[in-house]
Amino acid sequence: MATLILVRHGRSTANTAGLLAGWTPGVALDERGAEQAAALPGRLAGVPLAAVVTSPLQRCRETLTPLLAARPELELHTDERIGECHYGDWSGRKLAELADEPLMKVVQQHPSAAAFPGGESLRAMQARAVEAVRDWNARIEDEHGGDAVFLMCSHGDIIKSLVADALGMHLDLFQRIHVDPCSVTAVRYTPTRPFVFRVGDTGDLGSLVPRATTPDKAVEDAGNAVVGGGAGAV
């Protein structure tokens, strides 16, 4: 049951300018984003990381720079499948301007039907991201065991789509999920279903530190898994 920590990149120059960055090169962290990235090692202090995986885009790599400096033993892996959505002709345009596009209503209200001109569909984006997470989860468990924790640094729409998948939500509902820049989302995958522990958390992460497995803890975890779920949760 590996635990995945999803970190959205820190606030970027595109966020500040109100632009839809996509894969536009040269989008860096702004001053606030750099501060958020600098605080990440302290927030993750005590949480053992078996691996760190990043989107290839600059703003994600910059977000991880302080963490990797604090933990030089960690190797950074890059996976294009958790890179930002390919927004195609929309990339680099102002969000205020895109709000008048008829497609924006589809993106917001029926995203499973949305495909960006010259880019990809939101369905395809989610599919590749879920595939990446499942592949890495299996690899981490094989190499480091079921209690391992690994981290991925990615983008808002990617993380929202992964949370929707983990919760069993239709993609059409993923716009109800919100993740702030440099926020942390935590998902634990099991052979039968994922469990979502955090969504868009910007505070203390101490409770993500794995506890030693004991008979009492096993009973507690089993109880927590079905609380509030009724008979269908068993």
C-alpha positions as a Markdown table, in Angstrom:
| # | Residue | x | y | z |
|---|---|---|---|---|
| 1 | Met | 0.0 | 0.0 | 0.0 |
| 2 | Ala | 2.4 | 2.7 | -1.2 |
| 3 | Thr | 1.5 | 6.3 | -0.5 |
| 4 | Leu | 1.7 | 8.9 | -3.2 |
| 5 | Ile | 2.3 | 12.5 | -2.3 |
| 6 | Leu | 1.2 | 14.8 | -5.1 |
| 7 | Val | 2.7 | 18.3 | -5.0 |
| 8 | Arg | 1.4 | 21.0 | -7.3 |
| 9 | His | 4.2 | 23.3 | -8.4 |
| 10 | Gly | 4.6 | 26.6 | -6.6 |
| 11 | Arg | 3.0 | 29.8 | -7.9 |
| 12 | Ser | 4.4 | 30.6 | -11.4 |
| 13 | Thr | 4.8 | 33.7 | -13.5 |
| 14 | Ala | 1.9 | 32.5 | -15.6 |
| 15 | Asn | -0.3 | 32.1 | -12.5 |
| 16 | Thr | 0.5 | 35.7 | -11.6 |
| 17 | Ala | -0.1 | 37.0 | -15.1 |
| 18 | Gly | -3.4 | 35.0 | -15.5 |
| 19 | Leu | -2.1 | 33.0 | -18.4 |
| 20 | Leu | -2.8 | 29.4 | -19.4 |
| 21 | Ala | 0.7 | 28.2 | -19.5 |
| 22 | Gly | 0.4 | 24.6 | -20.7 |
| 23 | Trp | 3.7 | 23.4 | -22.1 |
| 24 | Thr | 4.9 | 26.9 | -22.9 |
| 25 | Pro | 8.7 | 27.0 | -22.2 |
| 26 | Gly | 10.3 | 29.3 | -19.8 |
| 27 | Val | 7.5 | 29.5 | -17.2 |
| 28 | Ala | 9.3 | 29.8 | -13.9 |
| 29 | Leu | 8.3 | 30.2 | -10.3 |
| 30 | Asp | 7.5 | 33.8 | -9.2 |
| 31 | Glu | 8.8 | 35.2 | -5.9 |
| 32 | Arg | 6.0 | 33.7 | -3.9 |
| 33 | Gly | 6.4 | 30.3 | -5.7 |
| 34 | Ala | 10.1 | 30.3 | -4.8 |
| 35 | Glu | 9.1 | 30.9 | -1.1 |
| 36 | Gln | 6.6 | 28.0 | -1.3 |
| 37 | Ala | 9.2 | 25.7 | -2.7 |
| 38 | Ala | 11.8 | 26.7 | 0.0 |
| 39 | Ala | 9.3 | 25.7 | 2.6 |
| 40 | Leu | 8.6 | 22.3 | 1.1 |
| 41 | Pro | 11.5 | 20.5 | 2.7 |
| 42 | Gly | 10.4 | 21.6 | 6.2 |
| 43 | Arg | 6.8 | 20.5 | 5.5 |
| 44 | Leu | 8.0 | 17.1 | 4.5 |
| 45 | Ala | 10.6 | 16.7 | 7.3 |
| 46 | Gly | 10.3 | 13.2 | 8.8 |
| 47 | Val | 8.4 | 11.8 | 5.8 |
| 48 | Pro | 10.6 | 9.2 | 4.2 |
| 49 | Leu | 10.6 | 9.3 | 0.4 |
| 50 | Ala | 11.5 | 6.3 | -1.7 |
| 51 | Ala | 11.4 | 8.3 | -5.0 |
| 52 | Val | 10.7 | 11.7 | -6.5 |
| 53 | Val | 9.1 | 12.0 | -9.9 |
| 54 | Thr | 8.5 | 15.2 | -11.8 |
| 55 | Ser | 6.8 | 16.7 | -14.7 |
| 56 | Pro | 9.5 | 17.8 | -17.2 |
| 57 | Leu | 8.3 | 21.4 | -17.0 |
| 58 | Gln | 10.5 | 24.1 | -15.5 |
| 59 | Arg | 8.1 | 25.2 | -12.8 |
| 60 | Cys | 7.9 | 21.7 | -11.3 |
| 61 | Arg | 11.7 | 21.2 | -11.4 |
| 62 | Glu | 12.2 | 24.5 | -9.6 |
| 63 | Thr | 9.6 | 23.5 | -7.0 |
| 64 | Leu | 11.7 | 20.4 | -6.2 |
| 65 | Thr | 15.1 | 22.1 | -6.2 |
| 66 | Pro | 15.1 | 22.9 | -2.4 |
| 67 | Leu | 13.8 | 19.4 | -1.5 |
| 68 | Leu | 16.5 | 17.7 | -3.5 |
| 69 | Ala | 19.1 | 19.9 | -2.1 |
| 70 | Ala | 18.0 | 19.0 | 1.4 |
| 71 | Arg | 17.9 | 15.3 | 0.5 |
| 72 | Pro | 20.8 | 14.7 | -1.9 |
| 73 | Glu | 20.3 | 10.9 | -1.7 |
| 74 | Leu | 17.1 | 11.2 | -3.7 |
| 75 | Glu | 17.3 | 10.6 | -7.4 |
| 76 | Leu | 14.9 | 12.7 | -9.6 |
| 77 | His | 12.9 | 10.9 | -12.2 |
| 78 | Thr | 11.1 | 12.6 | -15.0 |
| 79 | Asp | 7.8 | 11.4 | -16.5 |
| 80 | Glu | 6.1 | 13.3 | -19.4 |
| 81 | Arg | 2.8 | 11.5 | -18.5 |
| 82 | Ile | 2.4 | 13.8 | -15.5 |
| 83 | Gly | 3.2 | 16.9 | -17.5 |
| 84 | Glu | 0.6 | 19.6 | -17.9 |
| 85 | Cys | -2.4 | 19.1 | -20.2 |
| 86 | His | -1.5 | 19.9 | -23.8 |
| 87 | Tyr | -3.8 | 23.0 | -24.3 |
| 88 | Gly | -2.7 | 23.4 | -28.0 |
| 89 | Asp | -3.8 | 26.7 | -29.5 |
| 90 | Trp | -4.9 | 27.9 | -26.0 |
| 91 | Ser | -1.4 | 27.7 | -24.6 |
| 92 | Gly | 0.0 | 31.1 | -23.5 |
| 93 | Arg | -3.4 | 32.9 | -23.8 |
| 94 | Lys | -5.0 | 34.9 | -21.1 |
| 95 | Leu | -7.6 | 33.1 | -19.0 |
| 96 | Ala | -9.8 | 36.2 | -19.1 |
| 97 | Glu | -9.8 | 36.1 | -22.9 |
| 98 | Leu | -10.5 | 32.4 | -23.0 |
| 99 | Ala | -13.5 | 32.8 | -20.7 |
| 100 | Asp | -15.4 | 34.0 | -23.8 |
| 101 | Glu | -14.6 | 30.9 | -25.8 |
| 102 | Pro | -17.6 | 28.5 | -26.2 |
| 103 | Leu | -15.3 | 25.6 | -25.4 |
| 104 | Met | -14.6 | 27.0 | -21.9 |
| 105 | Lys | -18.2 | 26.2 | -20.9 |
| 106 | Val | -17.6 | 22.6 | -21.9 |
| 107 | Val | -14.3 | 22.5 | -20.1 |
| 108 | Gln | -16.0 | 23.7 | -16.9 |
| 109 | Gln | -19.3 | 21.8 | -17.1 |
| 110 | His | -18.7 | 18.8 | -19.2 |
| 111 | Pro | -14.9 | 18.3 | -19.3 |
| 112 | Ser | -15.1 | 14.7 | -20.4 |
| 113 | Ala | -16.2 | 16.1 | -23.8 |
| 114 | Ala | -13.5 | 18.8 | -24.0 |
| 115 | Ala | -10.7 | 18.6 | -26.5 |
| 116 | Phe | -8.4 | 21.6 | -26.9 |
| 117 | Pro | -7.8 | 22.8 | -30.5 |
| 118 | Gly | -4.3 | 21.6 | -31.6 |
| 119 | Gly | -3.9 | 19.8 | -28.2 |
| 120 | Glu | -5.4 | 16.9 | -26.3 |
| 121 | Ser | -8.6 | 16.0 | -24.6 |
| 122 | Leu | -9.1 | 16.1 | -20.9 |
| 123 | Arg | -10.0 | 12.4 | -21.0 |
| 124 | Ala | -6.6 | 11.6 | -22.6 |
| 125 | Met | -4.8 | 13.8 | -20.0 |
| 126 | Gln | -6.4 | 11.9 | -17.2 |
| 127 | Ala | -5.7 | 8.5 | -18.8 |
| 128 | Arg | -2.0 | 9.1 | -19.2 |
| 129 | Ala | -1.7 | 10.5 | -15.7 |
| 130 | Val | -3.5 | 7.6 | -14.1 |
| 131 | Glu | -1.4 | 5.2 | -16.1 |
| 132 | Ala | 1.8 | 6.9 | -14.8 |
| 133 | Val | 0.7 | 6.8 | -11.2 |
| 134 | Arg | -0.3 | 3.1 | -11.4 |
| 135 | Asp | 3.1 | 2.2 | -13.1 |
| 136 | Trp | 5.1 | 4.1 | -10.5 |
| 137 | Asn | 3.0 | 2.7 | -7.6 |
| 138 | Ala | 3.7 | -0.9 | -8.7 |
| 139 | Arg | 7.4 | -0.1 | -9.2 |
| 140 | Ile | 7.8 | 1.6 | -5.8 |
| 141 | Glu | 6.0 | -1.3 | -4.0 |
| 142 | Asp | 8.2 | -3.8 | -5.8 |
| 143 | Glu | 11.5 | -2.0 | -5.0 |
| 144 | His | 10.7 | -0.5 | -1.6 |
| 145 | Gly | 7.8 | -2.4 | -0.1 |
| 146 | Gly | 4.1 | -1.6 | 0.6 |
| 147 | Asp | 4.8 | 1.1 | 3.3 |
| 148 | Ala | 6.9 | 3.2 | 0.9 |
| 149 | Val | 6.1 | 6.9 | 0.2 |
| 150 | Phe | 6.9 | 8.5 | -3.1 |
| 151 | Leu | 6.3 | 12.0 | -4.4 |
| 152 | Met | 5.2 | 13.4 | -7.7 |
| 153 | Cys | 5.4 | 17.1 | -8.6 |
| 154 | Ser | 2.8 | 18.0 | -11.3 |
| 155 | His | 0.1 | 20.5 | -12.3 |
| 156 | Gly | -3.4 | 21.5 | -11.1 |
| 157 | Asp | -5.5 | 19.8 | -13.8 |
| 158 | Ile | -3.4 | 16.6 | -13.6 |
| 159 | Ile | -3.7 | 16.4 | -9.8 |
| 160 | Lys | -7.4 | 17.1 | -9.9 |
| 161 | Ser | -8.0 | 14.4 | -12.4 |
| 162 | Leu | -6.0 | 11.9 | -10.3 |
| 163 | Val | -8.0 | 12.7 | -7.2 |
| 164 | Ala | -11.2 | 12.2 | -9.2 |
| 165 | Asp | -10.0 | 8.8 | -10.4 |
| 166 | Ala | -9.0 | 7.8 | -6.8 |
| 167 | Leu | -12.4 | 8.9 | -5.5 |
| 168 | Gly | -14.2 | 7.0 | -8.2 |
| 169 | Met | -15.6 | 10.3 | -9.5 |
| 170 | His | -16.5 | 10.9 | -13.1 |
| 171 | Leu | -14.2 | 13.3 | -14.9 |
| 172 | Asp | -17.2 | 15.7 | -15.4 |
| 173 | Leu | -17.0 | 16.4 | -11.6 |
| 174 | Phe | -13.2 | 17.1 | -11.4 |
| 175 | Gln | -13.6 | 20.8 | -11.6 |
| 176 | Arg | -15.2 | 20.6 | -8.1 |
| 177 | Ile | -11.7 | 19.8 | -6.7 |
| 178 | His | -9.3 | 22.6 | -5.9 |
| 179 | Val | -5.5 | 22.4 | -5.3 |
| 180 | Asp | -3.5 | 25.5 | -4.5 |
| 181 | Pro | 0.1 | 26.1 | -5.8 |
| 182 | Cys | 2.6 | 24.0 | -3.8 |
| 183 | Ser | -0.3 | 22.2 | -2.0 |
| 184 | Val | 0.0 | 18.5 | -1.1 |
| 185 | Thr | -2.5 | 15.8 | -2.0 |
| 186 | Ala | -1.9 | 12.3 | -0.6 |
| 187 | Val | -3.4 | 9.0 | -2.0 |
| 188 | Arg | -2.7 | 5.5 | -0.8 |
| 189 | Tyr | -3.2 | 2.7 | -3.3 |
| 190 | Thr | -4.3 | -0.8 | -2.3 |
| 191 | Pro | -5.1 | -3.9 | -4.3 |
| 192 | Thr | -8.8 | -3.2 | -4.1 |
| 193 | Arg | -9.1 | 0.6 | -4.1 |
| 194 | Pro | -7.3 | 3.9 | -3.3 |
| 195 | Phe | -7.8 | 6.0 | -0.2 |
| 196 | Val | -7.5 | 9.8 | -0.4 |
| 197 | Phe | -5.8 | 11.2 | 2.8 |
| 198 | Arg | -5.2 | 14.8 | 1.8 |
| 199 | Val | -6.4 | 17.2 | -0.9 |
| 200 | Gly | -4.8 | 20.5 | -1.6 |
| 201 | Asp | -3.2 | 20.7 | 1.9 |
| 202 | Thr | -0.9 | 23.6 | 2.5 |
| 203 | Gly | -0.2 | 23.0 | 6.2 |
| 204 | Asp | 1.7 | 20.5 | 8.4 |
| 205 | Leu | 2.3 | 17.1 | 7.0 |
| 206 | Gly | 3.5 | 15.3 | 10.1 |
| 207 | Ser | 0.6 | 12.8 | 10.1 |
| 208 | Leu | 1.9 | 11.4 | 6.8 |
| 209 | Val | 4.9 | 9.8 | 8.5 |
| 210 | Pro | 4.3 | 6.0 | 8.5 |
| 211 | Arg | 3.8 | 4.4 | 11.8 |
| 212 | Ala | 5.3 | 1.0 | 12.7 |
| 213 | Thr | 2.8 | -1.8 | 11.9 |
| 214 | Thr | 1.4 | -3.5 | 15.0 |
| 215 | Pro | -1.6 | -5.7 | 15.6 |
| 216 | Asp | -3.4 | -2.8 | 17.3 |
| 217 | Lys | -2.6 | -0.5 | 14.3 |
| 218 | Ala | -3.8 | -3.1 | 11.8 |
| 219 | Val | -7.2 | -3.3 | 13.6 |
| 220 | Glu | -7.4 | 0.5 | 13.8 |
| 221 | Asp | -6.6 | 0.8 | 10.1 |
| 222 | Ala | -9.3 | -1.7 | 9.2 |
| 223 | Gly | -11.8 | 0.1 | 11.2 |
| 224 | Asn | -11.0 | 3.5 | 9.7 |
| 225 | Ala | -11.4 | 2.0 | 6.2 |
| 226 | Val | -15.1 | 1.3 | 6.7 |
| 227 | Val | -16.2 | 4.0 | 9.1 |
| 228 | Gly | -19.0 | 6.0 | 7.5 |
| 229 | Gly | -19.2 | 3.7 | 4.5 |
| 230 | Gly | -22.1 | 1.6 | 5.5 |
| 231 | Ala | -22.5 | -2.0 | 4.4 |
| 232 | Gly | -21.2 | -1.2 | 0.9 |
| 233 | Ala | -17.8 | -0.4 | 2.3 |
| 234 | Val | -17.1 | -3.9 | 3.6 |
